[in-house]
């Protein structure tokens, strides 16, 4: 069975972007393991806001990977980069997980991460914590006590830039496989 891996960056105070969606504060001076990670996945999933943000960077950054965007309003559509998925997401994800292939990257954003944690679909979290306090922004995790999830530490890497990268396996809740 394939694994869903959340590879994401946050500020020290837990924000993945400024309130405007900007990520100008992220370090881009090094690779921070991205190339190796990207070679291990063949599919990615993201929310529509994250997809629109990715398109604003110029050329679509995930060429060569199968892409899905979770969207209630565009479900069933397709563009040059991705397929838009809505409706019964649990069934879609269970089917995707049981197909052959490499790992699946959950790119973001907050609402999509919330759904995946709430329903036990994240297997691994790789979090790059930037030594910045933003004070406000888009949170990594929506505050909801029902999301309480145990994590098992796999790895910790430190970089001269001050970035700290932690990897965890999530002790998954049981989910209904359709």
N, C-alpha and C positions, 0 to 999 in steps of 0.2 A: 504494500500500500504506500502511496506517495505521502509525503509530509508537507504540511503548510508551514512555512517559515516566515516570520515577521522580522525583516531586516530593516531597521529604522533608526533615525537619529532623534535625539531630544536635547533640550537645554537641561541644565542641572535641576531646574525647577519644574521639569516635566512637560514642556511644550514642544510640539513638533513643527510649529510654524508661528509666525506672528499672527495677530488677529486678522490682518489683511490677507493671510495666506503666504506671505513672503518668507523665503528661507535664506535670505541673504547673509545670515549670521553663521551658516554652516561652514565648517572648514572644508576647503577643497585643495589644500596643499599636498595631500597624500591620498593614496588609494583606500587605506583603512580596511583592506580585505574585500572590497567590493568586487573586484575582477574575479577573484576566486569564487566568491559567493555566486556571482552572476553566471559563471560557467556550470554551476550545479543545478540550476533551475531551467525549466523549459516552458513554464507557464507562469503568468502573473495575473493577479486580481487586484483591483483597486476600486474605490468609489469614484463617482463622476466628478466631484470637486478636485480630487487628486489627479484624475485624468486631464481635466482642463488645465490644471497647474503644470502638468508635464508637457502639454502642448505649448504652453507659453514660453518654454525654454528654447523654442526654435524647432529643430529637427526632433522627431519622436525618439526618445532615448532608449527604447526597449525593442528595437528592430530585431527580427529573427526569433522572437519568443511569442508563443501563443498568448493573447491577452484577452481578459474579460473585465468589463466595467459593470459594476452593480448600479443599476439605474431603474427606477420605477417608471420614469417617463419615456425612456428610449428602448425599453426591453424589446428584443427581437430585431433591433437594427444592427447594422455592421458598418464600419468605415474601413479605411485602409490599414488601420492598426489593430483594432479590437472588435470584439462582439459584445453587445450590451445585453445584460442578463437581468431579469426581474422575476417576479412571481415567487414560486416555491424554491427559495435559495437553499434550504437544507437538502432537498432532493438533488438539486443541481450540484452542490458541493460533494455530497456522498458519491454521486456518479463520477464526478471528476477525480476524486481521491482514489477510486477503485479502478480507474483506467491506467494502462501502462504509461510510463513516462518518468521524467525527472521530478524533482521537488517543485513545489508551487510557492511563489513569492507573494505574500500579502504585502503590497506596497503601502497601503494606507487608504484613507484617512481615518479620523477619529470614529465616525459612525460605523464604518466598515470594521474597524478593529473591535469596536464594542460588540457588534453582531457575532464576529468570529469567537471572541472570548466567551460571550454569553452562551453560545451553543457548542463550545468545546472543540472548535475546528483548528485552533493553533497548536502545533506540536512543539515549535521552537521559537524563541525570541532572541534575536541578536540586537542589542541596544547599544548604540554609540552615543555616549553622554558627553556633550560638548561642555567645556568649562565656561559656561555663560549662564547668567540669570537674566531671563527676559522680563519677568515680572507679570507678564500677561501674554496670552496667545491662544492657540488651538491646542488643547491638552492631548497627550498621548492616550490617556484612558479617561473615559467618562466616569464621573463619580456615581457609583451604584454598588451598594453593599452586596447585591446578588452576584457580582463578578468575582468575589473572593476566590482566588485560585492559587494553589501551591506551586512553587517553582523549584526546580532542582538545578543548582549551579553546575554548568559544564566547563566554562572557561572565562578567564579575565585577561584582557590585554591592556597594557598602558602604552601611550605614545608620548613622545617628547613635547608634542603640542599641548598636552594636558588632557587630551581626549581619553576617555576610559570606555572600553568596549566589553560588555558582559554578555555571556551567552547562557541561556537557561532552556531546559526542557520544561514544558508545562505538564503538570499532572492533570490530564484531561478528565473532564466530567464525561459521564456516559451520554452518548447521543443516540437518537433513534436512527438506524440505518434503514433507509427506504429501499 
